[in-house]
Amino acid sequence: MLMGKFTHNLDAKNRLFIPAKHREQLGDSFVITCNVDKCLSVYSMEEWEKYTAKLSELPAIQSREIIRYLCATAAEVQPDAQGRVLIPADLIAYANIQKGAVIVGHLNYAEIWSEERWNEINSVDKTESILQQMMNLGL
């Protein structure tokens, strides 16, 4: 299970350090792709295969646009000896990562946010909103 929040900077070559706790669960090779929330999603190969298998089971008329979107932006990456991965320029541009990035565990995958965007959407106390959502879901 991927949990926690970590902040790291991109280096001059667009490499980002992935925390050891996340690398252990993501494996030697994993997939980074665009997320509709203007961040990046990071999947272990096992989770990526489960996710894409679900999409493949849907009728093409329902899934083709989603599959096209996810696969066209997906990149398989391998951490180097220092735990950094090279993030393709188009993914960095999509998530608008200037320098700082926030890596957030999201149970079976992780997200990479620009530090500015993360701070912007989390600048408001969301306790009441989250409480209401939890109550609506029976949690």
C-alpha positions as CSV (number, residue, x, y, z in Angstrom):
1,M,0.0,0.0,0.0
2,L,1.4,3.4,-1.0
3,M,1.1,6.0,1.6
4,G,2.7,9.3,2.7
5,K,3.7,12.6,1.2
6,F,7.2,13.5,0.1
7,T,8.6,16.6,-1.5
8,H,11.6,16.5,-3.9
9,N,13.0,18.7,-6.6
10,L,13.5,17.8,-10.3
11,D,17.1,18.0,-11.2
12,A,18.4,19.6,-14.4
13,K,17.8,16.4,-16.4
14,N,14.2,16.1,-15.3
15,R,14.9,13.3,-12.9
16,L,12.9,13.0,-9.7
17,F,13.8,11.0,-6.6
18,I,11.2,8.4,-5.7
19,P,11.1,7.6,-2.0
20,A,12.5,4.2,-1.0
21,K,9.2,3.2,0.6
22,H,7.5,3.7,-2.7
23,R,10.2,2.2,-4.9
24,E,10.0,-1.0,-2.8
25,Q,6.3,-1.4,-3.7
26,L,6.5,-0.1,-7.2
27,G,9.3,-2.5,-8.2
28,D,12.3,-2.2,-10.5
29,S,10.2,-0.9,-13.4
30,F,6.9,1.1,-13.2
31,V,4.6,3.2,-15.3
32,I,4.0,7.0,-15.1
33,T,1.1,8.5,-16.9
34,C,-1.2,11.5,-16.9
35,N,-4.0,11.8,-14.4
36,V,-7.1,13.8,-15.1
37,D,-6.4,15.9,-12.0
38,K,-3.5,17.6,-13.7
39,C,-1.0,15.4,-11.9
40,L,0.8,12.2,-12.8
41,S,-0.1,8.7,-11.7
42,V,2.6,6.1,-10.9
43,Y,1.7,2.4,-11.1
44,S,3.7,-0.7,-10.4
45,M,3.7,-3.0,-13.5
46,E,1.3,-5.3,-11.7
47,E,-1.2,-2.5,-10.9
48,W,-0.8,-1.1,-14.4
49,E,-1.7,-4.5,-15.9
50,K,-4.7,-4.9,-13.6
51,Y,-5.9,-1.4,-14.5
52,T,-5.5,-1.8,-18.2
53,A,-7.1,-5.3,-18.1
54,K,-10.2,-3.7,-16.6
55,L,-10.3,-1.2,-19.4
56,S,-9.7,-3.9,-22.0
57,E,-12.8,-5.8,-20.8
58,L,-15.1,-2.9,-21.5
59,P,-16.7,-2.4,-24.9
60,A,-14.4,-0.4,-27.1
61,I,-16.9,2.3,-27.6
62,Q,-16.7,3.0,-23.9
63,S,-13.0,2.6,-23.3
64,R,-11.1,3.6,-26.4
65,E,-10.8,7.3,-25.5
66,I,-9.6,6.5,-22.0
67,I,-7.1,3.8,-23.2
68,R,-5.8,6.2,-25.9
69,Y,-5.3,8.9,-23.4
70,L,-3.6,6.8,-20.8
71,C,-1.4,4.8,-23.1
72,A,-0.3,7.7,-25.3
73,T,1.0,9.5,-22.2
74,A,2.4,6.4,-20.4
75,A,6.1,5.9,-19.9
76,E,7.8,2.9,-18.4
77,V,10.6,4.0,-16.1
78,Q,13.4,2.4,-14.0
79,P,15.0,4.1,-11.0
80,D,18.7,4.7,-11.3
81,A,21.2,3.8,-8.5
82,Q,20.2,7.0,-6.6
83,G,16.5,6.2,-6.8
84,R,15.7,8.8,-9.4
85,V,13.5,8.3,-12.5
86,L,13.7,10.3,-15.7
87,I,10.2,11.9,-16.3
88,P,9.5,12.6,-19.9
89,A,9.2,16.3,-20.8
90,D,5.6,16.0,-22.0
91,L,4.5,14.6,-18.6
92,I,6.4,17.3,-16.7
93,A,4.7,20.0,-18.9
94,Y,1.3,18.3,-18.4
95,A,1.6,18.4,-14.6
96,N,3.2,21.8,-14.8
97,I,6.1,20.7,-12.6
98,Q,8.6,23.6,-12.5
99,K,11.0,22.4,-9.9
100,G,9.3,21.1,-6.8
101,A,7.2,17.9,-6.9
102,V,5.1,16.3,-4.3
103,I,4.8,12.5,-4.4
104,V,1.7,11.2,-2.6
105,G,0.7,7.6,-1.9
106,H,-2.8,6.8,-3.1
107,L,-3.2,3.2,-1.9
108,N,-2.4,1.1,-5.0
109,Y,-0.7,3.8,-6.9
110,A,1.1,7.1,-6.3
111,E,0.6,10.6,-7.6
112,I,3.2,13.2,-8.6
113,W,2.0,16.8,-8.3
114,S,3.7,20.1,-9.0
115,E,4.4,21.6,-5.6
116,E,2.6,24.8,-6.4
117,R,-0.6,22.9,-7.5
118,W,-0.5,20.6,-4.5
119,N,-0.2,23.6,-2.2
120,E,-3.0,25.5,-4.0
121,I,-5.5,22.7,-3.8
122,N,-4.6,21.9,-0.2
123,S,-4.5,25.4,1.1
124,V,-8.0,25.3,2.5
125,D,-9.0,23.2,5.5
126,K,-11.0,20.4,4.0
127,T,-11.9,18.6,7.2
128,E,-15.7,19.4,7.0
129,S,-15.8,18.5,3.3
130,I,-14.0,15.2,3.9
131,L,-16.2,14.4,6.9
132,Q,-19.3,14.9,4.8
133,Q,-17.9,12.7,2.0
134,M,-17.1,10.0,4.6
135,M,-20.6,10.2,6.1
136,N,-22.1,10.0,2.6
137,L,-20.1,6.8,1.9
138,G,-21.0,5.3,5.3
139,L,-17.4,5.4,6.6
